[in-house]
């Protein structure tokens, strides 16, 4: 495949940049303040009628997304979203694990979920300090987003509280997103990964058979405990409605920011201030997402692994993701990539042949890491009627409250 040109350069601010930034911030604050007040007023339902409050919470997520859709279409509507892979295999209840490049990954995952008409089930695992972001963080907490402190005992308790009830609610939509890497891809974290690998080599010299991860270039090594616990908690033996659809997402931004070559990593190139303030095709013209649904046989095997074996499997799996990202940086697309990963039966391989499930170790749907044009979907973001209605309800709410003040107070 012929490589695409990637003319990425550090964008510059102009007069319209400040207008963009102001509209994003001002409109976001206006919507989030009013939505937060509405949620606080309705919080008693969380005690007297929990299912109703969960329904309200899902609607609130839709409101925030509707705002994102409207302002994005006004200023960044030129950006093409290119989806490859198993888009037709997605269910109403699923867990997605993704590579992590910028603080805006969650934004684009929200637009991906909106396009799939699953936004009311959207939940994401975030760093705990984001809960303190005025209004947006507070709303995320009220609607049930999960906040990690990256402290095992605390995070396990948080996960248990949030996830244990899910297998008992078969009719409630649920799309949970997690970034196993935990941190963004940049030089500092890549060096930490290198130090970790060197430490493993020293602790397990030859002839040790201990698996030593390969040094990645485009991802950092994932942390497995969060995803392992999620698999266990959402698939208990006595579950009425287990969540047994697990999906690997790989996200790529174009023009590509090749940090390992230029020192400009995605978190700098595609920072919120650049994308929302400067905008334009020079910052971002295409957002690519490759969707890979794990085979149910593989999921059953992963569920039975202990934490150490699962950690080895996930790090081996991430090697395929690293190669996939290398292909993307060169070609500007995930299409045309093909890789056979065969690490041996004892290593829980991600193998290209689906009949490998006969060995009891499963495989990924769509033949390993091969990416073709089959299932490709291209779209741009444009508001739906429901988005206009959601924003209308929230914006009218204060005036209704003011009109009723004589009856309420």
PARORO-710979 format. One record per atom (N, C-alpha, C): x, y, z. Coordinates in steps of 0.1 Angstrom, whole numbers, plus 5000, padded with zeros to 4 digits. Atoms other than C-alpha are relative to their C-alpha. Layout:
XYZ;...
***
This chain:
500849885000;500050005000;500950125000;499249885001;501350344991;499850095012;500149924988;502150565021;499350134997;500549875002;500150875026;500950115006;499249904995;501751205032;499450055014;500549954987;501551325068;500650135004;499449874998;502251695068;499650075013;500449944988;501651755104;501150105005;499149894994;503152075119;499350065012;500649934988;502552265151;499150114995;500949905005;499452475143;500250135008;499949874994;499352845150;498650065002;501249934997;496653055166;499750124991;500549895008;494653305146;498850065007;501149944993;491753535154;498849915002;501150094998;489153265148;500349895010;499750104990;490953035172;499450045013;500649954988;489853245201;498549995000;501450015001;486353245189;499549865002;500350144998;486252865186;500149965015;499850044986;487752825221;498950055009;501049944991;485253065236;498749934998;501350065002;482252905220;499949865006;499950134994;483352555231;499850015015;500049994985;483952665267;498750065005;501249934995;481052905271;498849914998;501250085002;478452675255;500149875009;499950124992;479852375274;499750035015;500349964987;479652565307;498550025002;501449974999;476152685300;499249875001;500850124999;474852335293;500349925012;499650094989;476852155320;499450065014;500649944987;475752405348;498649975001;501450024999;472152375339;499649855002;500250144998;472351995336;500449965014;499550044986;474251965369;498950045010;501049964991;471552165387;498849914999;501150095002;468851945371;500249875007;499650134994;470651635382;499950005015;500049994986;471051755417;498650015006;501449994996;467351845420;499449864999;500650135002;466551495408;500749885008;499250104993;469151315430;499149925010;500850084991;466451205456;499449874993;500450125007;465250955429;501049895001;499050104998;468550775434;499749915012;500450084987;467150665468;498649944999;501450055000;463450635462;499649924988;500350075013;463450505426;501349994992;498750015007;466950395415;499949974985;500050025014;465950255381;499650134992;500349875006;464350595373;501250094999;498849915000;467450785383;501149954990;499150055010;469550555362;499650034986;500649955013;467250635332;500350144998;499749865001;467751005340;501550024997;498649995001;471450955342;500449974985;499750045014;471550785308;499650114990;500549895008;469551075293;501050125002;499049894998;472051325309;501349974992;498850035009;474951145291;499750044986;500449975013;472951185259;500050154998;500149855001;472551565266;501450054998;498649955002;476351615270;500549964986;499550055014;476951415238;499350094990;500749915010;474351625220;500650134999;499249885001;476151935229;501349984993;498750025006;479451785218;499849984985;500350025015;477851685184;499750134994;500449885006;476352025178;501250094998;498849915001;479552235185;501049944991;499050065009;481751975168;499650024985;500549995014;479651985136;500250144995;499949865004;479852365136;501550044997;498649965001;483652395139;500949894994;499150115004;485152055131;499249894992;500850105008;482451895109;500749944988;499250065011;485051835082;500749875003;499250124996;486751555102;499249884996;500650135004;486051215087;500349895011;499850124992;485550915110;500049884992;499850125009;486750595094;500049885010;500150124992;485650275111;500349884992;499850135007;487049935101;499749895010;500150124991;486349585114;498649965003;501250074996;483549435133;498950095005;501049904995;481149735135;498649945000;501450065001;478149515126;499849905011;500150104990;478949275155;499850065014;500149944987;478449525183;498749985006;501250024992;475849455210;499750125009;500449894991;473949675234;500750005013;499250014987;476149555263;501349954996;498750045004;479849545258;501050085008;498949934994;483249635272;501050024989;499049965010;485849815251;501350035006;498749964994;489549835258;500850064988;499549915011;491550095238;501450045003;498749944999;494950235232;499750155004;500249864994;495450585249;501150094995;499149915005;497050875231;499950145004;500249864996;495451205241;498950015010;501149974991;493151355266;498650004993;501249995007;490551375239;499549864995;500450145004;490350995233;498549985004;501350034995;487250985255;498950084992;500949925009;485651265233;499649924988;500250075013;486051065201;499349865003;500750124997;484850745218;498550035003;501349964998;481750935228;499350024986;500649995014;481151035191;499949874993;500150145005;481850675181;498749935005;501250064994;479150565205;498750064996;501249935005;476750835194;499649954986;500250055013;477150715158;499349865000;500550134999;476350365169;498649995007;501349994993;473150485186;500049925013;499950064988;474450345219;500450105012;499449914991;475250665237;499450005014;500650004986;472750615266;500649895009;499350104992;474850315277;501450045003;498649965000;478150505275;500550035014;499349974987;480350485306;501549984997;498550005003;484150535308;500750005014;499250004988;486850475334;501050114999;499149885000;488750795342;500950005012;499149984988;491550905365;499250085010;500849944989;490151015399;500050155000;500049854998;491251375397;499150074990;500949945009;488951435367;498650025006;501349984993;486051405391;499850145006;500149874994;486951745405;499950114989;500249905011;486651925371;498650065002;501349944997;483852175377;499049964990;501250045008;480452055364;500249884991;499950125008;481751815338;500449885008;499650114991;483551605364;498949965010;501150034991;480651635388;498949934994;501050075007;478151535362;500449854997;499550135002;480351235353;499849915012;500250084988;480251125389;498649975003;501450024997;476551165393;499449904990;500650095010;475750965361;500749865001;499550134998;477950675373;501349964992;498750035005;481250705355;500949955011;499150074990;484050505372;501350085001;498849934999;487050685386;501149925008;498950084995;490350505392;501150095008;498949934993;493050605418;501349924997;498950085003;495350335404;500749955013;499650074987;495550185439;499149885000;500750125003;494549825436;498849985010;501050034991;492549785468;498850104998;501149915002;490550105463;499349984986;500650025013;489950045426;499249874999;500850125000;488749695432;498750025007;501249964993;486249825457;499150084991;500849915009;485150095432;499349924989;500550085011;484749845404;498949915005;501050094995;482849605425;498650075003;501249924997;480349875436;499350044987;500649955013;479849995400;499549884991;500350105010;479849665381;499249885005;500750124996;478449385403;498550004997;501450005004;474849505397;499749984985;500350005015;475249515359;499549864995;500550135005;474749135353;498649975004;501350024995;471449165371;499050094993;500849905007;470049435347;500049974985;499950045015;469549265313;499550114991;500649915010;467449545298;500750145000;499349875000;469849835306;501250004991;498850005009;472349935279;501250035008;498849994993;475949925289;501249994990;498749995008;479050035269;501150065009;499049954991;482050055292;501350014992;498749985007;485450195279;501150015011;498950004991;488750135296;501350014992;498649995006;492350235287;500949925009;499150084992;494549955300;501450065002;498749944999;497650155294;500150105012;500149924989;496550395321;500550144998;499449875003;498750675308;500150024985;499949975014;499250855275;501449964994;498750045007;501950765249;500850124998;499049895003;504851005251;501449955006;498650054998;508650985257;500249955014;499750044986;508550975295;499449865003;500650134997;506150675296;500649894992;499350105008;507950495268;501349965007;498850034992;511150525289;499749925012;500450084989;509350395319;499749854996;500250145005;508250095298;501349934998;498750055003;511850045287;500749955013;499450044987;513050045324;499449885005;500750124995;510349795333;500549874993;499550125008;511449555305;501449965004;498650034996;515149585315;500049945013;500050054986;514249515351;499649854999;500550145001;512349195340;501249914994;498950085006;515349085319;501149975011;499050024990;517649125349;499549905011;500650094990;515248935372;499849864995;500250135006;514748655347;500949984988;499050025010;517948595328;499849864994;500050145006;518348295304;500649905009;501050065009;517448015305;498650015005;501449984995;514348145322;499050004989;501149995011;511148095302;499050115003;500949894997;509548395317;499850094988;500249915012;507848605290;500550145003;499549874999;509648935285;499350084989;500749935011;507549195266;501050074991;499249925010;508949365235;499850155003;500149854998;509749735237;499150064989;500949945010;506849915220;500550134996;499749875005;507150225199;498850095000;501249925003;503550345194;498949985011;500950024989;501850225226;500949985012;499250044988;502950165262;499449875005;500550134995;502549835280;498850025009;501349994993;499049785294;500149945014;500250064987;498149725330;498849915000;501150105003;495949415332;499049995011;500950034988;494349415367;498650054998;501349945002;491549655358;499149914991;500850075010;490449465327;499749855005;500250134995;490949125344;498850005010;501150004990;488649225373;498750034993;501349975008;486049365348;499549874994;500450125006;485949035330;499349915011;500650094990;485348845363;498750065006;501249954994;482749085377;498850014991;501149995009;480649115346;499649864995;500350135005;480648735340;500049905012;500050104990;479948565373;499249874996;500750125004;478648205372;498550015000;501550004999;475148285383;499450134994;500549875006;474748605361;498749974992;501250005008;471348665347;500250054986;499749945013;472748885320;501550045000;498549975001;476548855317;500350094989;499549925011;478349105296;501249934995;499050085005;480348875275;500550044986;499549955012;481049095245;501250105003;498849924998;484649235247;500650044987;499649945013;485949465220;501350075002;498749925001;489449585212;499850114990;500049885010;489549935197;501450054999;498749945002;492650085182;499750134993;500349865005;492450465175;501250064994;498949935007;494650665151;499550134995;500349865004;494651035144;500850034987;499349965012;495551175109;499750154997;498650035002;497651375101;500749945012;499450074989;499851155121;501150085007;498949944992;502051285149;500949895005;499150114997;505051055150;501050055011;499149954989;506551135184;501349945000;498750064999;509250885182;501050054989;499149945010;510651065151;500150155002;499949854999;509751435157;500050055014;500249954987;509251455194;498750065003;501349954998;505751575189;499049895002;500950114997;503451325206;498550044998;501449975001;499651295201;499450095011;500649924989;498951445235;500350154998;499749865002;500651765224;499350054987;500649965013;499451765187;498550025001;501550004999;495851685196;499550035014;500449954987;495551865229;498650074998;501349935002;492052005236;500150144995;499949865004;493352365231;500350014985;499750005015;494652275196;498749964992;501150055008;491652075184;498850095001;501249924998;488952295199;500350154997;499749865002;490752625196;500450034985;499549975014;492652615163;499149934990;500850085009;490752335146;500650004986;499550005013;490952305109;500749874996;499550135005;492252025087;501549985003;498650014997;495852115096;500249935014;499950074987;495151975131;499549864999;500650135001;492951685124;499049994988;500950025011;491351565092;499249875000;500750135000;490551195099;500249945014;499950084988;489850985130;499749864996;500250145003;490350615125;499849915012;500350094989;488950345148;499949864994;500250145004;489549975142;499349925011;500950074990;486949755159;500349854999;499750145000;487849395169;499349935011;500850074990;485349175187;500749875004;499450124996;486948905208;499149884998;500850135001;485848545201;499649965014;500550054988;483648405228;500849895007;499250114995;485848105231;501350055007;498849944994;488848325238;499650065014;500549934988;486848525264;499949905012;500250104989;485948205283;501449955005;498650044995;489648105284;500650115008;499549894992;490648445296;499450025014;500650004988;488148435323;500549905010;499450104991;489748125337;501450025003;498649984997;493248265338;500250075013;499749924989;494948385369;500650134995;499649865004;496148745370;501350004993;498750005006;499748665360;499949964986;500150055014;498848465329;499250104992;500849905008;496248725319;500950124997;499149895003;498848995322;500949974989;499250045011;501148805299;499350004987;500850005012;498348755274;499850144995;500349865005;497449125273;501250074995;498749945005;501049235269;500349944986;499750065013;501448995240;499050054990;501049945009;498249115225;500350144996;499749865003;499449475227;501250014990;499050005011;502449375205;499350024986;500749995012;499949335177;499450144998;500549865001;498449675185;501150094996;498949915003;501849835184;500449994985;499850025014;502449685149;498950064992;501149945007;499049795138;500150165000;499849865000;499850155149;501250044992;498949975009;503150145131;499550014985;500650005014;501250055099;499250134998;500849885002;498850345105;500850124998;499249885001;501550605110;500750014986;499450005013;503050505077;499050024989;500950005011;499950465056;498750085002;501249924997;497250675073;498749925000;501250084999;494850385075;500449875007;499850134994;494450055093;499949894989;500250095010;493549885061;501349954994;498850055006;496049655045;501049945009;499150064990;497549545077;499749855003;500250144998;498049175083;501249945008;499050054991;499949005111;499649875006;500350124993;500048645123;500850005013;499450004987;500848615160;499949865005;500150144995;501748265171;501249995011;499150014989;503448255205;500149875007;500050134994;502947895212;498849975009;501250044993;500147695229;500050055014;499949964986;501347775264;499950155002;499949854999;501448145256;498750074997;501349945004;497748195248;500150104988;499749915012;498448325213;498750074995;501049945009;496348565192;500449954986;499650075013;496448345161;499150044989;500849955011;495248425127;498949904995;501050095004;493248105121;499049975010;501050024990;489948075138;499849865005;500150144995;490047695140;501049975011;499150014988;492747755166;499349995013;500950014988;489847765190;499949855004;500150144997;489947385188;501149965010;499050034991;493047395209;499650055014;500549954988;491047565236;500450145004;499549874996;492647905235;499350114993;500849905006;490248095213;500850084989;499449925010;491048355187;499250134999;500849885002;489948705177;499249984988;500950005012;487048745153;500750084990;499449935012;488048865118;501449964999;498750055003;491148655117;501250085005;498849944994;493748785141;500050154998;499849865002;495049125132;499950054986;500249965014;494149135095;498950114999;500949895002;492449465085;499750024985;500449995014;490549475052;498950114999;501149905002;487949715037;498649955004;501350064996;485149475047;499550065013;500549944988;482949645072;500450145002;499549864998;484449985066;498850105000;501149894999;482150285076;500750135001;499449875000;482950645069;498850105003;501149904997;480850935085;500650135005;499749874993;481051295096;498950025010;501049984989;479251425126;499150114996;501149905003;475951605120;498949975010;501050024989;473251665147;498849934995;501350065002;470151445148;498950085007;501149934994;466751565158;500049985015;499950034986;467251395192;501050105007;499049914994;470351615198;499450145002;500649874998;468451935192;499050005011;501050014990;465651815214;500650005014;499350014987;468051725243;500550135004;499549874996;469652065242;498950095003;501149914998;466352235240;499449985014;500650034987;465052065271;500950065011;499149954990;468152155291;500050165000;500049865001;468152515279;498750075004;501349954995;464452565286;499849985014;500250044986;464652405320;500150125010;499949894991;465852725339;498850094999;501149915002;463052935324;498749945006;501250074994;460452675335;500150015015;499849994985;461952675370;499750145005;500349864996;461753055371;498550035000;501549985002;458153055359;499349935012;500750074989;457252805387;500450045014;499449974987;459152975415;498950045010;501049964991;455953115429;499349885006;500750124995;454552765433;500949915008;499050094994;457752595444;500550065013;499449944988;458952845470;499150105007;
***
